[in-house]
Amino acid sequence: MKKKIHPNYHKINVVMTDGSKFETMSTWGKEGDTLKLDIDPKSHSAWTGGTQKILDKGRVSKYNKKFTDLRKKKS
């Protein structure tokens, strides 16, 4: 195995969006650095089950309009 090609694996501190903290091992940053999360399982709608907005800028409606005839023929 080649030497000195693997990243340094060390302890870092992680701060969640609610202010809670924990220590983990990572290759991110340097020993003892603090990683502050903008999104975490306690606040993101993918984990909390909140509603999500679809921001398609009309692409879905444009697709539906273009292919409505195909759907009607299959039914």
All heavy atoms as a GROMACS GRO file, in nm:
protein
  606
    1MET      N    1   0.083  -0.117   0.000
    1MET     CA    2   0.000   0.000   0.000
    1MET      C    3   0.089   0.125   0.000
    1MET      O    4   0.190   0.129   0.069
    1MET     CB    5  -0.087  -0.001   0.125
    1MET     CG    6  -0.214   0.072   0.106
    1MET     SD    7  -0.346   0.003   0.205
    1MET     CE    8  -0.351   0.113   0.341
    2LYS      N    9   0.051   0.224  -0.077
    2LYS     CA   10   0.131   0.347  -0.084
    2LYS      C   11   0.118   0.425   0.046
    2LYS      O   12   0.012   0.432   0.108
    2LYS     CB   13   0.084   0.434  -0.200
    2LYS     CG   14   0.114   0.374  -0.334
    2LYS     CD   15   0.071   0.468  -0.443
    2LYS     CE   16   0.098   0.408  -0.578
    2LYS     NZ   17   0.055   0.497  -0.686
    3LYS      N   18   0.227   0.486   0.085
    3LYS     CA   19   0.226   0.566   0.207
    3LYS      C   20   0.196   0.712   0.173
    3LYS      O   21   0.224   0.758   0.064
    3LYS     CB   22   0.362   0.557   0.276
    3LYS     CG   23   0.392   0.417   0.325
    3LYS     CD   24   0.521   0.411   0.400
    3LYS     CE   25   0.544   0.267   0.443
    3LYS     NZ   26   0.630   0.254   0.556
    4LYS      N   27   0.138   0.781   0.270
    4LYS     CA   28   0.109   0.924   0.263
    4LYS      C   29   0.012   0.962   0.151
    4LYS      O   30   0.019   1.072   0.098
    4LYS     CB   31   0.238   1.005   0.251
    4LYS     CG   32   0.329   0.989   0.371
    4LYS     CD   33   0.447   1.080   0.362
    4LYS     CE   34   0.535   1.061   0.482
    4LYS     NZ   35   0.645   1.154   0.484
    5ILE      N   36  -0.080   0.871   0.112
    5ILE     CA   37  -0.180   0.909   0.014
    5ILE      C   38  -0.319   0.919   0.078
    5ILE      O   39  -0.411   0.971   0.018
    5ILE     CB   40  -0.186   0.810  -0.105
    5ILE    CG1   41  -0.227   0.671  -0.059
    5ILE    CG2   42  -0.056   0.808  -0.180
    5ILE    CD1   43  -0.266   0.579  -0.173
    6HIS      N   44  -0.335   0.868   0.199
    6HIS     CA   45  -0.463   0.871   0.266
    6HIS      C   46  -0.479   0.998   0.349
    6HIS      O   47  -0.383   1.045   0.410
    6HIS     CB   48  -0.479   0.748   0.355
    6HIS     CG   49  -0.470   0.620   0.277
    6HIS    ND1   50  -0.571   0.577   0.196
    6HIS    CD2   51  -0.372   0.528   0.266
    6HIS    CE1   52  -0.536   0.464   0.138
    6HIS    NE2   53  -0.415   0.432   0.179
    7PRO      N   54  -0.601   1.053   0.354
    7PRO     CA   55  -0.623   1.174   0.435
    7PRO      C   56  -0.609   1.144   0.584
    7PRO      O   57  -0.629   1.031   0.628
    7PRO     CB   58  -0.764   1.216   0.401
    7PRO     CG   59  -0.830   1.096   0.343
    7PRO     CD   60  -0.721   1.011   0.285
    8ASN      N   61  -0.577   1.246   0.660
    8ASN     CA   62  -0.562   1.234   0.804
    8ASN      C   63  -0.699   1.216   0.868
    8ASN      O   64  -0.789   1.297   0.849
    8ASN     CB   65  -0.492   1.359   0.857
    8ASN     CG   66  -0.462   1.349   1.004
    8ASN    OD1   67  -0.466   1.241   1.062
    8ASN    ND2   68  -0.434   1.461   1.065
    9TYR      N   69  -0.718   1.112   0.947
    9TYR     CA   70  -0.843   1.082   1.014
    9TYR      C   71  -0.829   1.125   1.159
    9TYR      O   72  -0.746   1.073   1.232
    9TYR     CB   73  -0.869   0.932   1.003
    9TYR     CG   74  -1.007   0.887   1.042
    9TYR    CD1   75  -1.118   0.932   0.975
    9TYR    CD2   76  -1.024   0.796   1.144
    9TYR    CE1   77  -1.245   0.888   1.009
    9TYR    CE2   78  -1.150   0.750   1.180
    9TYR     CZ   79  -1.259   0.797   1.111
    9TYR     OH   80  -1.385   0.754   1.146
   10HIS      N   81  -0.910   1.223   1.201
   10HIS     CA   82  -0.892   1.283   1.333
   10HIS      C   83  -1.027   1.323   1.393
   10HIS      O   84  -1.130   1.315   1.327
   10HIS     CB   85  -0.802   1.406   1.320
   10HIS     CG   86  -0.848   1.497   1.211
   10HIS    ND1   87  -0.806   1.483   1.081
   10HIS    CD2   88  -0.937   1.599   1.210
   10HIS    CE1   89  -0.864   1.574   1.006
   10HIS    NE2   90  -0.945   1.645   1.081
   11LYS      N   91  -1.026   1.369   1.518
   11LYS     CA   92  -1.149   1.410   1.587
   11LYS      C   93  -1.182   1.555   1.553
   11LYS      O   94  -1.095   1.641   1.549
   11LYS     CB   95  -1.132   1.399   1.739
   11LYS     CG   96  -1.127   1.257   1.787
   11LYS     CD   97  -1.119   1.252   1.938
   11LYS     CE   98  -1.109   1.107   1.984
   11LYS     NZ   99  -1.102   1.098   2.129
   12ILE      N  100  -1.313   1.580   1.526
   12ILE     CA  101  -1.363   1.716   1.507
   12ILE      C  102  -1.488   1.733   1.591
   12ILE      O  103  -1.548   1.635   1.636
   12ILE     CB  104  -1.394   1.747   1.359
   12ILE    CG1  105  -1.509   1.659   1.308
   12ILE    CG2  106  -1.272   1.736   1.271
   12ILE    CD1  107  -1.570   1.708   1.177
   13ASN      N  108  -1.530   1.856   1.610
   13ASN     CA  109  -1.652   1.888   1.682
   13ASN      C  110  -1.758   1.930   1.580
   13ASN      O  111  -1.727   2.005   1.487
   13ASN     CB  112  -1.629   2.000   1.782
   13ASN     CG  113  -1.525   1.962   1.884
   13ASN    OD1  114  -1.534   1.858   1.946
   13ASN    ND2  115  -1.423   2.045   1.898
   14VAL      N  116  -1.880   1.884   1.599
   14VAL     CA  117  -1.990   1.920   1.510
   14VAL      C  118  -2.095   1.994   1.591
   14VAL      O  119  -2.135   1.948   1.698
   14VAL     CB  120  -2.052   1.794   1.445
   14VAL    CG1  121  -2.168   1.833   1.355
   14VAL    CG2  122  -1.947   1.718   1.368
   15VAL      N  123  -2.141   2.109   1.539
   15VAL     CA  124  -2.246   2.187   1.604
   15VAL      C  125  -2.368   2.183   1.515
   15VAL      O  126  -2.365   2.226   1.400
   15VAL     CB  127  -2.201   2.334   1.627
   15VAL    CG1  128  -2.312   2.414   1.691
   15VAL    CG2  129  -2.076   2.339   1.712
   16MET      N  130  -2.479   2.130   1.570
   16MET     CA  131  -2.605   2.119   1.495
   16MET      C  132  -2.673   2.255   1.490
   16MET      O  133  -2.632   2.349   1.558
   16MET     CB  134  -2.696   2.018   1.564
   16MET     CG  135  -2.633   1.882   1.586
   16MET     SD  136  -2.621   1.788   1.439
   16MET     CE  137  -2.771   1.696   1.449
   17THR      N  138  -2.781   2.266   1.412
   17THR     CA  139  -2.851   2.394   1.397
   17THR      C  140  -2.917   2.440   1.527
   17THR      O  141  -2.935   2.559   1.548
   17THR     CB  142  -2.959   2.385   1.288
   17THR    OG1  143  -3.048   2.278   1.319
   17THR    CG2  144  -2.897   2.362   1.152
   18ASP      N  145  -2.951   2.346   1.615
   18ASP     CA  146  -3.014   2.384   1.742
   18ASP      C  147  -2.911   2.416   1.852
   18ASP      O  148  -2.947   2.444   1.964
   18ASP     CB  149  -3.111   2.277   1.789
   18ASP     CG  150  -3.041   2.146   1.827
   18ASP    OD1  151  -2.920   2.133   1.802
   18ASP    OD2  152  -3.109   2.056   1.882
   19GLY      N  153  -2.783   2.407   1.818
   19GLY     CA  154  -2.678   2.439   1.914
   19GLY      C  155  -2.619   2.319   1.985
   19GLY      O  156  -2.518   2.331   2.055
   20SER      N  157  -2.680   2.202   1.970
   20SER     CA  158  -2.623   2.083   2.034
   20SER      C  159  -2.492   2.046   1.965
   20SER      O  160  -2.471   2.074   1.848
   20SER     CB  161  -2.723   1.967   2.030
   20SER     OG  162  -2.756   1.935   1.896
   21LYS      N  163  -2.402   1.984   2.042
   21LYS     CA  164  -2.268   1.953   1.992
   21LYS      C  165  -2.236   1.806   2.014
   21LYS      O  166  -2.287   1.744   2.106
   21LYS     CB  167  -2.164   2.037   2.066
   21LYS     CG  168  -2.184   2.185   2.054
   21LYS     CD  169  -2.085   2.260   2.141
   21LYS     CE  170  -2.115   2.409   2.138
   21LYS     NZ  171  -2.025   2.486   2.222
   22PHE      N  172  -2.149   1.754   1.929
   22PHE     CA  173  -2.095   1.621   1.951
   22PHE      C  174  -1.959   1.611   1.884
   22PHE      O  175  -1.923   1.693   1.801
   22PHE     CB  176  -2.190   1.511   1.902
   22PHE     CG  177  -2.212   1.507   1.753
   22PHE    CD1  178  -2.134   1.427   1.672
   22PHE    CD2  179  -2.311   1.584   1.695
   22PHE    CE1  180  -2.155   1.422   1.535
   22PHE    CE2  181  -2.333   1.580   1.558
   22PHE     CZ  182  -2.255   1.499   1.479
   23GLU      N  183  -1.884   1.511   1.923
   23GLU     CA  184  -1.750   1.490   1.869
   23GLU      C  185  -1.752   1.364   1.783
   23GLU      O  186  -1.814   1.264   1.818
   23GLU     CB  187  -1.650   1.473   1.984
   23GLU     CG  188  -1.506   1.468   1.940
   23GLU     CD  189  -1.412   1.461   2.058
   23GLU    OE1  190  -1.396   1.350   2.112
   23GLU    OE2  191  -1.357   1.565   2.094
   24THR      N  192  -1.685   1.369   1.668
   24THR     CA  193  -1.680   1.255   1.579
   24THR      C  194  -1.545   1.249   1.509
   24THR      O  195  -1.466   1.343   1.518
   24THR     CB  196  -1.794   1.263   1.474
   24THR    OG1  197  -1.798   1.140   1.401
   24THR    CG2  198  -1.774   1.377   1.379
   25MET      N  199  -1.520   1.139   1.441
   25MET     CA  200  -1.398   1.124   1.364
   25MET      C  201  -1.427   1.161   1.219
   25MET      O  202  -1.534   1.128   1.166
   25MET     CB  203  -1.347   0.980   1.370
   25MET     CG  204  -1.313   0.933   1.510
   25MET     SD  205  -1.171   1.016   1.580
   25MET     CE  206  -1.040   0.944   1.483
   26SER      N  207  -1.333   1.230   1.154
   26SER     CA  208  -1.355   1.275   1.017
   26SER      C  209  -1.222   1.306   0.948
   26SER      O  210  -1.119   1.319   1.014
   26SER     CB  211  -1.442   1.401   1.018
   26SER     OG  212  -1.457   1.452   0.888
   27THR      N  213  -1.228   1.319   0.816
   27THR     CA  214  -1.112   1.365   0.740
   27THR      C  215  -1.126   1.514   0.709
   27THR      O  216  -1.037   1.573   0.650
   27THR     CB  217  -1.099   1.288   0.608
   27THR    OG1  218  -1.218   1.304   0.532
   27THR    CG2  219  -1.072   1.141   0.635
   28TRP      N  220  -1.239   1.576   0.747
   28TRP     CA  221  -1.265   1.717   0.724
   28TRP      C  222  -1.182   1.803   0.819
   28TRP      O  223  -1.170   1.773   0.938
   28TRP     CB  224  -1.413   1.748   0.746
   28TRP     CG  225  -1.449   1.891   0.725
   28TRP    CD1  226  -1.480   1.951   0.607
   28TRP    CD2  227  -1.456   1.993   0.824
   28TRP    NE1  228  -1.506   2.082   0.627
   28TRP    CE2  229  -1.492   2.112   0.760
   28TRP    CE3  230  -1.434   1.996   0.961
   28TRP    CZ2  231  -1.507   2.232   0.826
   28TRP    CZ3  232  -1.450   2.115   1.028
   28TRP    CH2  233  -1.486   2.231   0.961
   29GLY      N  234  -1.126   1.911   0.771
   29GLY     CA  235  -1.054   2.007   0.855
   29GLY      C  236  -0.932   1.950   0.923
   29GLY      O  237  -0.868   1.858   0.874
   30LYS      N  238  -0.902   2.011   1.039
   30LYS     CA  239  -0.787   1.968   1.118
   30LYS      C  240  -0.835   1.917   1.254
   30LYS      O  241  -0.949   1.939   1.292
   30LYS     CB  242  -0.693   2.087   1.141
   30LYS     CG  243  -0.637   2.147   1.014
   30LYS     CD  244  -0.552   2.268   1.048
   30LYS     CE  245  -0.540   2.355   0.925
   30LYS     NZ  246  -0.514   2.492   0.957
   31GLU      N  247  -0.748   1.854   1.326
   31GLU     CA  248  -0.778   1.804   1.461
   31GLU      C  249  -0.838   1.916   1.546
   31GLU      O  250  -0.781   2.024   1.557
   31GLU     CB  251  -0.650   1.752   1.526
   31GLU     CG  252  -0.667   1.701   1.666
   31GLU     CD  253  -0.718   1.559   1.675
   31GLU    OE1  254  -0.694   1.482   1.580
   31GLU    OE2  255  -0.782   1.526   1.775
   32GLY      N  256  -0.958   1.891   1.602
   32GLY     CA  257  -1.020   1.986   1.693
   32GLY      C  258  -1.101   2.096   1.626
   32GLY      O  259  -1.163   2.177   1.694
   33ASP      N  260  -1.106   2.102   1.492
   33ASP     CA  261  -1.187   2.203   1.422
   33ASP      C  262  -1.335   2.182   1.452
   33ASP      O  263  -1.378   2.073   1.488
   33ASP     CB  264  -1.167   2.196   1.271
   33ASP     CG  265  -1.040   2.266   1.225
   33ASP    OD1  266  -0.974   2.330   1.308
   33ASP    OD2  267  -1.009   2.256   1.105
   34THR      N  268  -1.416   2.288   1.434
   34THR     CA  269  -1.559   2.280   1.457
   34THR      C  270  -1.633   2.297   1.325
   34THR      O  271  -1.613   2.394   1.253
   34THR     CB  272  -1.603   2.391   1.555
   34THR    OG1  273  -1.532   2.371   1.678
   34THR    CG2  274  -1.751   2.384   1.582
   35LEU      N  275  -1.719   2.202   1.295
   35LEU     CA  276  -1.803   2.205   1.176
   35LEU      C  277  -1.942   2.250   1.218
   35LEU      O  278  -2.008   2.183   1.298
   35LEU     CB  279  -1.809   2.066   1.112
   35LEU     CG  280  -1.901   2.048   0.993
   35LEU    CD1  281  -1.857   2.135   0.876
   35LEU    CD2  282  -1.905   1.902   0.951
   36LYS      N  283  -1.987   2.366   1.168
   36LYS     CA  284  -2.120   2.418   1.200
   36LYS      C  285  -2.214   2.383   1.085
   36LYS      O  286  -2.192   2.425   0.972
   36LYS     CB  287  -2.115   2.568   1.222
   36LYS     CG  288  -2.034   2.607   1.343
   36LYS     CD  289  -2.033   2.756   1.365
   36LYS     CE  290  -1.946   2.791   1.485
   36LYS     NZ  291  -1.939   2.934   1.507
   37LEU      N  292  -2.318   2.308   1.115
   37LEU     CA  293  -2.412   2.263   1.013
   37LEU      C  294  -2.519   2.368   0.985
   37LEU      O  295  -2.571   2.430   1.077
   37LEU     CB  296  -2.478   2.133   1.056
   37LEU     CG  297  -2.386   2.014   1.079
   37LEU    CD1  298  -2.466   1.894   1.124
   37LEU    CD2  299  -2.307   1.982   0.954
   38ASP      N  300  -2.551   2.387   0.857
   38ASP     CA  301  -2.662   2.474   0.817
   38ASP      C  302  -2.791   2.394   0.811
   38ASP      O  303  -2.899   2.446   0.834
   38ASP     CB  304  -2.636   2.535   0.679
   38ASP     CG  305  -2.518   2.630   0.679
   38ASP    OD1  306  -2.490   2.690   0.785
   38ASP    OD2  307  -2.453   2.644   0.574
   39ILE      N  308  -2.779   2.267   0.775
   39ILE     CA  309  -2.894   2.177   0.763
   39ILE      C  310  -2.859   2.048   0.835
   39ILE      O  311  -2.749   1.998   0.822
   39ILE     CB  312  -2.923   2.146   0.615
   39ILE    CG1  313  -2.958   2.273   0.540
   39ILE    CG2  314  -3.034   2.044   0.602
   39ILE    CD1  315  -2.973   2.253   0.390
   40ASP      N  316  -2.952   1.998   0.914
   40ASP     CA  317  -2.930   1.870   0.981
   40ASP      C  318  -3.063   1.797   0.993
   40ASP      O  319  -3.168   1.852   0.962
   40ASP     CB  320  -2.862   1.890   1.116
   40ASP     CG  321  -2.945   1.966   1.217
   40ASP    OD1  322  -3.068   1.967   1.205
   40ASP    OD2  323  -2.887   2.024   1.309
   41PRO      N  324  -3.062   1.672   1.034
   41PRO     CA  325  -3.186   1.594   1.043
   41PRO      C  326  -3.293   1.652   1.134
   41PRO      O  327  -3.409   1.621   1.120
   41PRO     CB  328  -3.139   1.458   1.096
   41PRO     CG  329  -2.997   1.450   1.058
   41PRO     CD  330  -2.946   1.590   1.063
   42LYS      N  331  -3.255   1.738   1.227
   42LYS     CA  332  -3.354   1.796   1.318
   42LYS      C  333  -3.428   1.913   1.253
   42LYS      O  334  -3.535   1.951   1.299
   42LYS     CB  335  -3.285   1.846   1.445
   42LYS     CG  336  -3.227   1.735   1.528
   42LYS     CD  337  -3.158   1.791   1.649
   42LYS     CE  338  -3.092   1.682   1.731
   42LYS     NZ  339  -3.020   1.737   1.846
   43SER      N  340  -3.373   1.972   1.146
   43SER     CA  341  -3.436   2.090   1.088
   43SER      C  342  -3.477   2.075   0.942
   43SER      O  343  -3.555   2.154   0.893
   43SER     CB  344  -3.341   2.209   1.099
   43SER     OG  345  -3.225   2.187   1.019
   44HIS      N  346  -3.428   1.976   0.871
   44HIS     CA  347  -3.457   1.964   0.729
   44HIS      C  348  -3.586   1.887   0.705
   44HIS      O  349  -3.612   1.785   0.768
   44HIS     CB  350  -3.341   1.892   0.658
   44HIS     CG  351  -3.347   1.907   0.509
   44HIS    ND1  352  -3.422   1.824   0.431
   44HIS    CD2  353  -3.289   1.996   0.427
   44HIS    CE1  354  -3.409   1.860   0.305
   44HIS    NE2  355  -3.329   1.965   0.299
   45SER      N  356  -3.667   1.936   0.613
   45SER     CA  357  -3.799   1.877   0.589
   45SER      C  358  -3.792   1.733   0.538
   45SER      O  359  -3.887   1.658   0.552
   45SER     CB  360  -3.878   1.962   0.491
   45SER     OG  361  -3.808   1.972   0.369
   46ALA      N  362  -3.682   1.693   0.477
   46ALA     CA  363  -3.670   1.555   0.430
   46ALA      C  364  -3.674   1.457   0.547
   46ALA      O  365  -3.721   1.344   0.533
   46ALA     CB  366  -3.539   1.537   0.353
   47TRP      N  367  -3.627   1.497   0.663
   47TRP     CA  368  -3.629   1.411   0.782
   47TRP      C  369  -3.746   1.440   0.874
   47TRP      O  370  -3.794   1.353   0.943
   47TRP     CB  371  -3.499   1.425   0.861
   47TRP     CG  372  -3.382   1.364   0.794
   47TRP    CD1  373  -3.351   1.232   0.787
   47TRP    CD2  374  -3.280   1.431   0.723
   47TRP    NE1  375  -3.235   1.214   0.716
   47TRP    CE2  376  -3.189   1.335   0.676
   47TRP    CE3  377  -3.254   1.565   0.694
   47TRP    CZ2  378  -3.076   1.367   0.603
   47TRP    CZ3  379  -3.142   1.597   0.620
   47TRP    CH2  380  -3.055   1.498   0.576
   48THR      N  381  -3.793   1.564   0.876
   48THR     CA  382  -3.900   1.601   0.968
   48THR      C  383  -4.038   1.574   0.911
   48THR      O  384  -4.137   1.579   0.983
   48THR     CB  385  -3.891   1.750   1.007
   48THR    OG1  386  -3.906   1.829   0.889
   48THR    CG2  387  -3.761   1.781   1.078
   49GLY      N  388  -4.045   1.547   0.780
   49GLY     CA  389  -4.174   1.518   0.718
   49GLY      C  390  -4.251   1.643   0.679
   49GLY      O  391  -4.369   1.636   0.647
   50GLY      N  392  -4.188   1.757   0.680
   50GLY     CA  393  -4.252   1.882   0.640
   50GLY      C  394  -4.280   1.884   0.491
   50GLY      O  395  -4.235   1.800   0.415
   51THR      N  396  -4.357   1.981   0.450
   51THR     CA  397  -4.389   1.991   0.308
   51THR      C  398  -4.272   2.047   0.229
   51THR      O  399  -4.193   2.125   0.281
   51THR     CB  400  -4.512   2.081   0.285
   51THR    OG1  401  -4.482   2.210   0.338
   51THR    CG2  402  -4.634   2.023   0.351
   52GLN      N  403  -4.265   2.007   0.105
   52GLN     CA  404  -4.161   2.056   0.017
   52GLN      C  405  -4.226   2.132  -0.097
   52GLN      O  406  -4.330   2.092  -0.148
   52GLN     CB  407  -4.078   1.942  -0.040
   52GLN     CG  408  -4.001   1.867   0.064
   52GLN     CD  409  -3.924   1.751   0.002
   52GLN    OE1  410  -3.949   1.710  -0.109
   52GLN    NE2  411  -3.828   1.700   0.076
   53LYS      N  412  -4.166   2.241  -0.137
   53LYS     CA  413  -4.217   2.319  -0.249
   53LYS      C  414  -4.146   2.274  -0.375
   53LYS      O  415  -4.025   2.254  -0.376
   53LYS     CB  416  -4.190   2.468  -0.227
   53LYS     CG  417  -4.267   2.527  -0.113
   53LYS     CD  418  -4.236   2.674  -0.101
   53LYS     CE  419  -4.308   2.736   0.015
   53LYS     NZ  420  -4.275   2.878   0.031
   54ILE      N  421  -4.222   2.260  -0.481
   54ILE     CA  422  -4.162   2.227  -0.609
   54ILE      C  423  -4.142   2.357  -0.685
   54ILE      O  424  -4.236   2.428  -0.717
   54ILE     CB  425  -4.252   2.130  -0.690
   54ILE    CG1  426  -4.268   2.000  -0.616
   54ILE    CG2  427  -4.196   2.109  -0.829
   54ILE    CD1  428  -4.364   1.903  -0.680
   55LEU      N  429  -4.017   2.388  -0.710
   55LEU     CA  430  -3.982   2.509  -0.784
   55LEU      C  431  -3.932   2.469  -0.921
   55LEU      O  432  -3.814   2.455  -0.945
   55LEU     CB  433  -3.874   2.588  -0.708
   55LEU     CG  434  -3.910   2.631  -0.567
   55LEU    CD1  435  -3.790   2.693  -0.497
   55LEU    CD2  436  -4.024   2.730  -0.570
   56ASP      N  437  -4.027   2.446  -1.011
   56ASP     CA  438  -3.989   2.398  -1.143
   56ASP      C  439  -3.991   2.508  -1.249
   56ASP      O  440  -3.957   2.484  -1.363
   56ASP     CB  441  -4.077   2.282  -1.185
   56ASP     CG  442  -4.220   2.326  -1.213
   56ASP    OD1  443  -4.257   2.435  -1.166
   56ASP    OD2  444  -4.293   2.252  -1.280
   57LYS      N  445  -4.036   2.627  -1.215
   57LYS     CA  446  -4.045   2.740  -1.308
   57LYS      C  447  -4.126   2.704  -1.431
   57LYS      O  448  -4.094   2.743  -1.542
   57LYS     CB  449  -3.906   2.789  -1.347
   57LYS     CG  450  -3.828   2.841  -1.229
   57LYS     CD  451  -3.695   2.896  -1.271
   57LYS     CE  452  -3.618   2.944  -1.150
   57LYS     NZ  453  -3.486   2.992  -1.181
   58GLY      N  454  -4.232   2.625  -1.411
   58GLY     CA  455  -4.323   2.593  -1.520
   58GLY      C  456  -4.282   2.474  -1.604
   58GLY      O  457  -4.348   2.443  -1.702
   59ARG      N  458  -4.177   2.406  -1.572
   59ARG     CA  459  -4.132   2.294  -1.654
   59ARG      C  460  -4.231   2.178  -1.651
   59ARG      O  461  -4.256   2.115  -1.754
   59ARG     CB  462  -3.994   2.248  -1.611
   59ARG     CG  463  -3.885   2.346  -1.646
   59ARG     CD  464  -3.748   2.290  -1.610
   59ARG     NE  465  -3.645   2.386  -1.635
   59ARG     CZ  466  -3.590   2.465  -1.545
   59ARG    NH1  467  -3.631   2.459  -1.421
   59ARG    NH2  468  -3.496   2.550  -1.578
   60VAL      N  469  -4.285   2.148  -1.534
   60VAL     CA  470  -4.379   2.037  -1.523
   60VAL      C  471  -4.506   2.071  -1.600
   60VAL      O  472  -4.557   1.989  -1.677
   60VAL     CB  473  -4.412   2.005  -1.375
   60VAL    CG1  474  -4.525   1.906  -1.365
   60VAL    CG2  475  -4.288   1.955  -1.304
   61SER      N  476  -4.558   2.191  -1.583
   61SER     CA  477  -4.679   2.229  -1.656
   61SER      C  478  -4.653   2.233  -1.806
   61SER      O  479  -4.740   2.197  -1.886
   61SER     CB  480  -4.733   2.363  -1.607
   61SER     OG  481  -4.634   2.463  -1.620
   62LYS      N  482  -4.536   2.275  -1.848
   62LYS     CA  483  -4.500   2.278  -1.990
   62LYS      C  484  -4.497   2.135  -2.045
   62LYS      O  485  -4.549   2.108  -2.154
   62LYS     CB  486  -4.365   2.345  -2.007
   62LYS     CG  487  -4.324   2.369  -2.149
   62LYS     CD  488  -4.192   2.444  -2.153
   62LYS     CE  489  -4.146   2.470  -2.295
   62LYS     NZ  490  -4.017   2.541  -2.299
   63TYR      N  491  -4.440   2.042  -1.969
   63TYR     CA  492  -4.434   1.900  -2.008
   63TYR      C  493  -4.576   1.843  -2.018
   63TYR      O  494  -4.610   1.777  -2.115
   63TYR     CB  495  -4.351   1.822  -1.907
   63TYR     CG  496  -4.348   1.674  -1.933
   63TYR    CD1  497  -4.254   1.620  -2.019
   63TYR    CD2  498  -4.439   1.588  -1.872
   63TYR    CE1  499  -4.250   1.483  -2.044
   63TYR    CE2  500  -4.437   1.452  -1.897
   63TYR     CZ  501  -4.342   1.401  -1.983
   63TYR     OH  502  -4.340   1.267  -2.008
   64ASN      N  503  -4.656   1.870  -1.916
   64ASN     CA  504  -4.794   1.818  -1.915
   64ASN      C  505  -4.873   1.872  -2.034
   64ASN      O  506  -4.949   1.798  -2.096
   64ASN     CB  507  -4.863   1.854  -1.784
   64ASN     CG  508  -4.810   1.773  -1.669
   64ASN    OD1  509  -4.752   1.667  -1.687
   64ASN    ND2  510  -4.829   1.824  -1.548
   65LYS      N  511  -4.856   2.000  -2.065
   65LYS     CA  512  -4.926   2.060  -2.176
   65LYS      C  513  -4.883   1.996  -2.309
   65LYS      O  514  -4.966   1.967  -2.395
   65LYS     CB  515  -4.898   2.210  -2.180
   65LYS     CG  516  -4.973   2.286  -2.287
   65LYS     CD  517  -4.941   2.434  -2.280
   65LYS     CE  518  -5.010   2.508  -2.393
   65LYS     NZ  519  -4.975   2.650  -2.390
   66LYS      N  520  -4.754   1.970  -2.323
   66LYS     CA  521  -4.700   1.915  -2.447
   66LYS      C  522  -4.747   1.771  -2.471
   66LYS      O  523  -4.773   1.731  -2.584
   66LYS     CB  524  -4.547   1.920  -2.442
   66LYS     CG  525  -4.479   1.877  -2.569
   66LYS     CD  526  -4.330   1.898  -2.559
   66LYS     CE  527  -4.260   1.858  -2.688
   66LYS     NZ  528  -4.116   1.882  -2.680
   67PHE      N  529  -4.759   1.693  -2.364
   67PHE     CA  530  -4.789   1.551  -2.378
   67PHE      C  531  -4.928   1.511  -2.330
   67PHE      O  532  -4.953   1.394  -2.305
   67PHE     CB  533  -4.681   1.469  -2.307
   67PHE     CG  534  -4.545   1.484  -2.370
   67PHE    CD1  535  -4.447   1.559  -2.308
   67PHE    CD2  536  -4.518   1.425  -2.493
   67PHE    CE1  537  -4.322   1.573  -2.366
   67PHE    CE2  538  -4.393   1.439  -2.552
   67PHE     CZ  539  -4.296   1.513  -2.489
   68THR      N  540  -5.021   1.602  -2.321
   68THR     CA  541  -5.157   1.568  -2.278
   68THR      C  542  -5.224   1.474  -2.377
   68THR      O  543  -5.295   1.383  -2.336
   68THR     CB  544  -5.246   1.693  -2.264
   68THR    OG1  545  -5.197   1.796  -2.344
   68THR    CG2  546  -5.266   1.734  -2.125
   69ASP      N  547  -5.203   1.493  -2.504
   69ASP     CA  548  -5.265   1.407  -2.605
   69ASP      C  549  -5.221   1.263  -2.590
   69ASP      O  550  -5.300   1.170  -2.612
   69ASP     CB  551  -5.232   1.458  -2.747
   69ASP     CG  552  -5.296   1.593  -2.774
   69ASP    OD1  553  -5.398   1.624  -2.709
   69ASP    OD2  554  -5.243   1.668  -2.858
   70LEU      N  555  -5.096   1.239  -2.556
   70LEU     CA  556  -5.047   1.102  -2.540
   70LEU      C  557  -5.118   1.032  -2.424
   70LEU      O  558  -5.148   0.914  -2.431
   70LEU     CB  559  -4.896   1.102  -2.516
   70LEU     CG  560  -4.810   1.141  -2.635
   70LEU    CD1  561  -4.664   1.145  -2.594
   70LEU    CD2  562  -4.829   1.044  -2.750
   71ARG      N  563  -5.141   1.104  -2.318
   71ARG     CA  564  -5.210   1.046  -2.203
   71ARG      C  565  -5.355   1.013  -2.237
   71ARG      O  566  -5.407   0.912  -2.194
   71ARG     CB  567  -5.206   1.142  -2.084
   71ARG     CG  568  -5.076   1.137  -2.011
   71ARG     CD  569  -5.091   1.199  -1.875
   71ARG     NE  570  -4.967   1.270  -1.849
   71ARG     CZ  571  -4.958   1.390  -1.801
   71ARG    NH1  572  -5.064   1.457  -1.767
   71ARG    NH2  573  -4.842   1.446  -1.781
   72LYS      N  574  -5.422   1.098  -2.312
   72LYS     CA  575  -5.562   1.076  -2.346
   72LYS      C  576  -5.578   0.955  -2.437
   72LYS      O  577  -5.672   0.880  -2.425
   72LYS     CB  578  -5.618   1.200  -2.415
   72LYS     CG  579  -5.638   1.316  -2.322
   72LYS     CD  580  -5.692   1.436  -2.395
   72LYS     CE  581  -5.703   1.555  -2.302
   72LYS     NZ  582  -5.747   1.677  -2.371
   73LYS      N  583  -5.484   0.932  -2.527
   73LYS     CA  584  -5.492   0.820  -2.620
   73LYS      C  585  -5.477   0.685  -2.549
   73LYS      O  586  -5.540   0.588  -2.586
   73LYS     CB  587  -5.385   0.831  -2.730
   73LYS     CG  588  -5.413   0.943  -2.827
   73LYS     CD  589  -5.304   0.954  -2.931
   73LYS     CE  590  -5.325   1.073  -3.021
   73LYS     NZ  591  -5.217   1.092  -3.116
   74LYS      N  592  -5.394   0.678  -2.445
   74LYS     CA  593  -5.371   0.553  -2.373
   74LYS      C  594  -5.492   0.513  -2.289
   74LYS      O  595  -5.517   0.397  -2.267
   74LYS     CB  596  -5.248   0.563  -2.282
   74LYS     CG  597  -5.119   0.552  -2.358
   74LYS     CD  598  -5.006   0.545  -2.260
   74LYS     CE  599  -4.876   0.516  -2.334
   74LYS     NZ  600  -4.764   0.498  -2.243
   75SER      N  601  -5.566   0.608  -2.239
   75SER     CA  602  -5.678   0.579  -2.149
   75SER      C  603  -5.790   0.509  -2.216
   75SER      O  604  -5.834   0.515  -2.316
   75SER     CB  605  -5.730   0.708  -2.086
   75SER     OG  606  -5.626   0.765  -2.009
   0.00000   0.00000   0.00000
